[in-house]
């Protein structure tokens, strides 16, 4: 199983390198995440997140926000399922007063597993989404399928303990059941700092490539994320500072 995943990982990064076109427009993604982690002692958990984005210019030209959350169930400390829902709103940053261009409600089901290779933590996430979109073009329904591999590496400690500097690198590929089936690829590299068991801050670069029926495009963004993990008594789970998006 590990060899299959390793080959898939190499293939994903190869696709990423070959399909990204260079873009000189840089936006911003800002995320605030609250997590109630699950474990073998506390099977049920969840999270809530608020995200805002700017277009083409760092910290300016706000055009998008999302509010989402989910409920999770841990099978053990290294695998869990989650059901999530969210509301996503897109504006024209040149004219915010005219209201949203697109409003989307989303439901998803996902399974996540974690494996350890030395001090490297590999997180595999599989997600199925149901999406309801409302825009000037009318109401539409879409399905989407996503796979993400996230590698997390603590740098100055062997585990994610307080005062740990860490690196998080992930690639996520998006498919749907309509042509073109390959819809999107997202690659990200973040440098983080674990202040306490509960609080960490991450910042770095994320590139999103969109494969549209008429054309394709990509854009670089700066990502800044603050995450707070609610501490639970008598929990054996090692909380990973992985992004929930």
C-alpha positions as a printed NumPy array, in Angstrom:
array([[  0.   ,   0.   ,   0.   ],
       [  2.768,   2.434,   0.894],
       [  4.537,   1.892,  -2.458],
       [  1.317,   2.581,  -4.346],
       [  0.838,   5.816,  -2.414],
       [  4.447,   6.798,  -2.962],
       [  4.097,   6.349,  -6.726],
       [  0.85 ,   8.335,  -6.676],
       [  2.607,  11.102,  -4.771],
       [  5.386,  11.319,  -7.357],
       [  2.823,  11.385, -10.151],
       [  0.834,  14.188,  -8.509],
       [  3.874,  16.406,  -8.149],
       [  4.893,  15.636, -11.733],
       [  1.443,  16.726, -12.947],
       [  1.728,  19.869, -10.856],
       [  5.077,  20.84 , -12.333],
       [  4.005,  20.219, -15.914],
       [  0.616,  21.987, -15.879],
       [  1.32 ,  25.156, -13.906],
       [  1.703,  28.27 , -16.029],
       [  3.518,  31.184, -14.456],
       [  1.325,  33.955, -13.081],
       [  2.408,  37.397, -11.927],
       [ -0.821,  38.004,  -9.978],
       [ -0.631,  37.108,  -6.303],
       [ -3.608,  36.956,  -3.974],
       [ -4.018,  36.221,  -0.271],
       [ -5.755,  33.412,   1.595],
       [ -6.435,  34.024,   5.287],
       [ -7.748,  31.173,   7.478],
       [ -8.847,  30.924,  11.112],
       [ -9.543,  27.36 ,  12.278],
       [-10.911,  25.929,  15.527],
       [-10.459,  22.158,  15.983],
       [-11.881,  19.685,  18.484],
       [ -9.595,  16.684,  17.813],
       [-10.76 ,  13.115,  18.116],
       [ -8.862,  10.126,  19.48 ],
       [ -9.433,   6.572,  20.713],
       [-10.545,   8.047,  24.044],
       [-12.782,  10.692,  22.469],
       [-14.139,   9.272,  19.228],
       [-16.175,  12.321,  18.219],
       [-14.583,  15.596,  17.195],
       [-15.002,  18.39 ,  14.693],
       [-13.888,  21.771,  13.444],
       [-15.077,  25.2  ,  12.312],
       [-13.279,  27.53 ,   9.917],
       [-13.578,  31.026,   8.478],
       [-11.639,  31.889,   5.333],
       [-11.278,  35.066,   3.278],
       [ -9.404,  35.678,   0.016],
       [ -8.129,  38.653,  -1.951],
       [ -7.518,  38.74 ,  -5.691],
       [ -4.422,  39.786,  -7.65 ],
       [ -2.902,  41.894,  -4.828],
       [ -1.648,  40.918,  -1.376],
       [ -4.116,  41.845,   1.397],
       [ -6.249,  43.936,  -0.977],
       [ -9.15 ,  43.414,  -3.403],
       [-11.281,  41.201,  -1.155],
       [-13.56 ,  39.015,  -3.276],
       [-14.332,  35.721,  -1.502],
       [-15.154,  34.18 ,   1.85 ],
       [-16.267,  30.811,   3.166],
       [-17.69 ,  29.553,   6.457],
       [-17.592,  25.822,   7.082],
       [-17.363,  23.088,   9.643],
       [-17.715,  19.379,  10.209],
       [-18.17 ,  16.512,  12.628],
       [-15.57 ,  13.738,  12.735],
       [-15.341,  10.207,  14.111],
       [-12.004,   8.543,  14.914],
       [-11.587,   4.834,  14.22 ],
       [ -8.182,   5.067,  15.916],
       [ -5.569,   7.776,  16.432],
       [ -4.459,   7.627,  12.782],
       [ -7.716,   7.369,  10.818],
       [-11.039,   9.166,  10.934],
       [-14.125,  10.024,   8.883],
       [-15.758,  13.444,   8.642],
       [-18.993,  14.931,   7.355],
       [-18.733,  18.635,   6.584],
       [-20.798,  21.498,   5.239],
       [-20.043,  25.055,   4.204],
       [-21.243,  28.253,   2.557],
       [-19.024,  29.911,  -0.092],
       [-19.532,  33.396,  -1.532],
       [-17.716,  35.066,  -4.44 ],
       [-17.837,  38.802,  -5.298],
       [-16.492,  41.117,  -7.959],
       [-13.816,  42.989,  -5.986],
       [-14.261,  46.012,  -8.288],
       [-17.889,  46.406,  -7.186],
       [-18.687,  44.723,  -3.867],
       [-21.912,  46.721,  -3.516],
       [-23.657,  44.826,  -6.303],
       [-23.64 ,  41.681,  -4.191],
       [-22.357,  38.139,  -4.687],
       [-21.6  ,  36.78 ,  -8.128],
       [-21.807,  33.17 ,  -6.953],
       [-23.192,  31.617,  -3.781],
       [-22.498,  27.977,  -3.056],
       [-23.644,  25.52 ,  -0.414],
       [-21.623,  22.368,  -0.047],
       [-21.807,  19.019,   1.702],
       [-18.942,  16.533,   1.789],
       [-17.848,  13.185,   3.172],
       [-14.199,  12.33 ,   3.675],
       [-11.814,   9.753,   5.075],
       [ -8.338,  10.62 ,   6.372],
       [ -5.486,   8.307,   7.304],
       [ -2.039,   9.127,   8.69 ],
       [  1.166,   7.121,   8.417],
       [  4.616,   7.828,   9.816],
       [  7.919,   7.554,   7.98 ],
       [ 10.532,   8.477,  10.56 ],
       [  9.688,  11.997,  11.668],
       [  7.666,  12.669,   8.513],
       [  3.892,  12.441,   8.894],
       [  1.999,  11.589,   5.699],
       [ -1.691,  12.431,   5.687],
       [ -3.933,  10.978,   2.966],
       [ -7.34 ,  12.612,   2.552],
       [-10.133,  11.371,   0.279],
       [-13.195,  13.591,  -0.179],
       [-16.517,  13.408,  -2.079],
       [-18.427,  16.691,  -2.449],
       [-21.997,  17.65 ,  -3.333],
       [-22.224,  21.278,  -4.468],
       [-25.234,  23.575,  -5.008],
       [-24.336,  26.82 ,  -6.839],
       [-26.463,  29.905,  -7.4  ],
       [-25.418,  32.663,  -9.845],
       [-26.801,  34.93 , -12.56 ],
       [-26.563,  31.934, -14.902],
       [-28.993,  29.996, -12.714],
       [-28.877,  27.192, -10.181],
       [-26.641,  24.197, -10.786],
       [-25.634,  21.029,  -8.962],
       [-22.182,  19.45 ,  -9.242],
       [-20.258,  16.531,  -7.792],
       [-16.546,  16.6  ,  -7.11 ],
       [-13.894,  14.133,  -5.938],
       [-10.657,  15.148,  -4.234],
       [ -7.458,  13.474,  -3.05 ],
       [ -4.821,  15.288,  -0.978],
       [ -1.442,  14.149,   0.261],
       [  0.041,  16.315,   3.015],
       [  3.571,  15.787,   4.335],
       [  4.315,  17.382,   7.722],
       [  7.846,  17.561,   9.093],
       [  8.795,  18.897,  12.55 ],
       [ 12.201,  20.57 ,  12.182],
       [ 13.679,  21.299,  15.618],
       [ 11.848,  18.498,  17.469],
       [ 10.857,  14.973,  16.542],
       [  7.189,  15.621,  17.403],
       [  4.758,  18.542,  17.255],
       [  5.352,  19.763,  20.784],
       [  5.325,  23.415,  21.96 ],
       [  7.994,  25.637,  20.352],
       [  8.275,  23.412,  17.261],
       [  9.114,  24.817,  13.843],
       [  7.581,  22.643,  11.123],
       [  7.061,  22.369,   7.384],
       [  3.799,  21.363,   5.718],
       [  3.708,  20.551,   1.989],
       [  0.653,  19.223,   0.187],
       [ -0.726,  18.55 ,  -3.252],
       [ -4.425,  18.072,  -3.92 ],
       [ -6.05 ,  16.976,  -7.142],
       [ -9.744,  17.598,  -8.007],
       [-11.952,  15.561, -10.355],
       [-15.612,  15.662, -11.329],
       [-17.969,  13.41 , -13.275],
       [-18.31 ,  15.793, -16.227],
       [-15.881,  16.718, -18.996],
       [-13.176,  17.803, -18.404],
       [-12.924,  15.287, -15.561],
       [ -9.687,  16.777, -14.259],
       [-10.822,  20.083, -12.768],
       [ -8.141,  21.527, -10.504],
       [ -4.78 ,  21.028,  -8.828],
       [ -3.649,  22.788,  -5.669],
       [ -0.087,  22.727,  -4.339],
       [  1.065,  24.411,  -1.139],
       [  4.16 ,  24.839,   1.033],
       [  3.821,  26.323,   4.525],
       [  6.257,  27.105,   7.326],
       [  4.665,  26.855,  10.754],
       [  5.323,  27.373,  14.425],
       [  3.633,  25.437,  17.237],
       [  3.434,  27.958,  20.105],
       [  1.633,  25.658,  22.558],
       [ -0.201,  22.345,  22.392],
       [ -3.25 ,  24.33 ,  21.325],
       [ -2.015,  27.16 ,  19.097],
       [ -0.046,  27.238,  15.859],
       [  0.536,  29.732,  13.059],
       [  1.397,  28.865,   9.449],
       [  2.315,  30.99 ,   6.447],
       [  3.519,  30.248,   2.946],
       [  2.643,  29.838,  -0.712],
       [ -0.256,  28.13 ,  -2.471],
       [ -0.834,  27.793,  -6.207],
       [ -4.195,  26.834,  -7.673],
       [ -4.437,  25.57 , -11.248],
       [ -7.926,  25.49 , -12.811],
       [ -8.659,  23.331, -15.844],
       [-11.704,  24.99 , -17.419],
       [-13.592,  23.806, -20.543],
       [-12.605,  26.904, -22.538],
       [ -9.139,  27.543, -21.083],
       [ -6.897,  26.933, -18.099],
       [ -5.303,  29.304, -15.613],
       [ -3.403,  29.364, -12.366],
       [ -2.662,  31.89 ,  -9.64 ],
       [ -0.145,  32.157,  -6.822],
       [ -1.366,  33.149,  -3.375],
       [  0.1  ,  33.856,   0.012],
       [ -1.566,  31.766,   2.73 ],
       [ -1.684,  32.776,   6.404],
       [ -3.449,  30.502,   8.881],
       [ -3.986,  30.474,  12.629],
       [ -5.215,  27.236,  14.203],
       [ -6.432,  26.554,  17.734],
       [ -6.906,  22.987,  18.985],
       [ -9.235,  22.53 ,  21.955],
       [ -7.406,  20.396,  24.516],
       [ -9.119,  17.26 ,  25.773],
       [ -8.297,  15.378,  28.975],
       [ -6.87 ,  11.854,  28.787],
       [ -6.31 ,  11.948,  25.028],
       [ -3.52 ,   9.888,  23.437],
       [ -3.909,  11.53 ,  20.054],
       [ -0.942,  13.44 ,  18.679],
       [ -2.55 ,  16.492,  17.082],
       [ -1.153,  17.302,  13.641],
       [ -1.24 ,  20.958,  12.489],
       [ -2.77 ,  20.023,   9.145],
       [ -4.898,  22.462,   7.151],
       [ -8.597,  21.616,   7.051],
       [ -9.4  ,  23.371,   3.756]])
